[in-house]
Amino acid sequence: MTSVVSIKQLTSRLESSVSAERIDALQELQAASRTSPDAVGEYALKNVFDLLRSQSSSEEYSEALDLTSRLIKTRDRDASMKNTERIISDEGNVELLLDLLEHSDMMVGVMTSEILTELHSNDREGLEAQIQRCPDGKCGI
């Protein structure tokens, strides 16, 4: 099990100005999510979504979306549900995911679609409520 301290250290590396540092941190968080999905979600999800908002490279998008997917599809059902709630509770996260469906890198769009599908599977009512709050149900798309 990965310690909370090391998860916090990895999370702080997501704020680095060096892309390679952020990618390494995302990959290490992916590994940590196997044994500590709740802790990674608690400490890293906000920063992961901040990274996705920052117009990062396609590789950073892919790594961040991969981590997000792992956190909501984990074998630990309780952690999956907590992480789903962490994502859905912030309307800006849902809006961002809907915007990423149209990303210029098709792989980012596909990964985002898979995440939205899993979020819907985990909390249909919560996700649909967030989408309905968006103008035309599209959050600016």
N, C-alpha and C positions, 0 to 999 in steps of 0.2 A: 504494500500500500504506500502510495506516494504521500509525503508529508505536506501539510497545509503550507508550511514555510516555503518548500520548494515550488509548490503550485503558485504561491504569491510572487516568488522571484521570477518564475517563467512568465507570469501575467505581466509583470512590470516590463519585461523585455519586449512585449508587444508594442510598447510606446517608443521603441528605439527609432532613430532616424535612418538606420541601415536596414534595407530590405532583407538581406541575408540573415540578419539577427532575428528579425520578426518571423521569417520562415522557419528558422531553427527552433524558435520558441513554440511556434504552432505545432511543429512535428513532435516536440517533446511533450507538449500538452496532450496531443493525440495518444501518445504512449501512456501518459498518466491517466487518461480517461478510461483505460481498460480496467484499472484497479480502483480508481477514485472518481467515478463519474459525477457524483453529487458535489464533491469539493471543487472539481474543475469547473463545473457549471456555475457554482456559487461565486467563485473568485474570477473566472476568466470570461464568461459569456458577454458581459458588458463591454469589455475591452475588445473582444472578437468582433462584436457588432460595430464598435467605434472604428476598428480597422477596416471593416467592409464599407463603412461610410466614407473613408478617406481616399477613395479612388486609387486603390492599390494596384499592384501588378496582377496579371491573370494568375500567376503562381500563388501569390498571397491570397487572392480570392479563393482559389481551389483549396488551399490548405485550411483556410478559415471555414469554408463551407464543409470540408471533410470533418473537421473537429465538431462543428455544429451538428452534423448528421450523427456522428458517433455518440454525442451527448443525449440525443433524443431517441436513439435506437439501441441503447445499451441493454444488456441482459438484466440489469437491475431495474425492474419496472418502476419502483419508487423514484429512483434517480431520473429515469426517462420522463416521468410525469412532472417532477419538480423542474427539470430543465425546460420542458415544454411550457410550463407555466411561466418560467422566467422570461422566455422569449415572447410569448403571446401577451403577457401583461404590459409590455411596452408597445404601444401602437406604432411607434417609429420603426420597430424591428419588423413588424408585418409589412409596413409600407416599403421598407428597404428590400425585403425579400420579393415583394411584388415587382418593384423596379428592376431588380436583378434578373427577372425572367427575360428582360429585353437586352441584357448585356451583350456587347459586341462579340464576346467569346462564347460560342454556343455551349461549351462545356459548363461554364458558369451558370447559364440558363437551365441546363439539364439538372445540375446538382441542386440548384435552387428549387426546381420543380419537385424533385425527390424529397427535399426538406419540407416543403409545403404539404406534400402528400402525407408525410409521416406526422407532421403537426396536426393535420386534419384527422388522421387516424387516432392520435392520442387524445385530442380535445377538439372534436368537431364544433361544438357550440362556441367555445372560446375563440377559435380561429374565425369562424363565420361572423361572430359578433364584431370582431376587430375589422374584418373586411367590410362589413355593412356600415361601419362608422366612416369609411373612406368615401370621398365624393365618387359617385357612380360605381361604388364598390371596387374601385381600382386604385385608390390611393395615389392619384396623380399620374397614372400610366396613360 
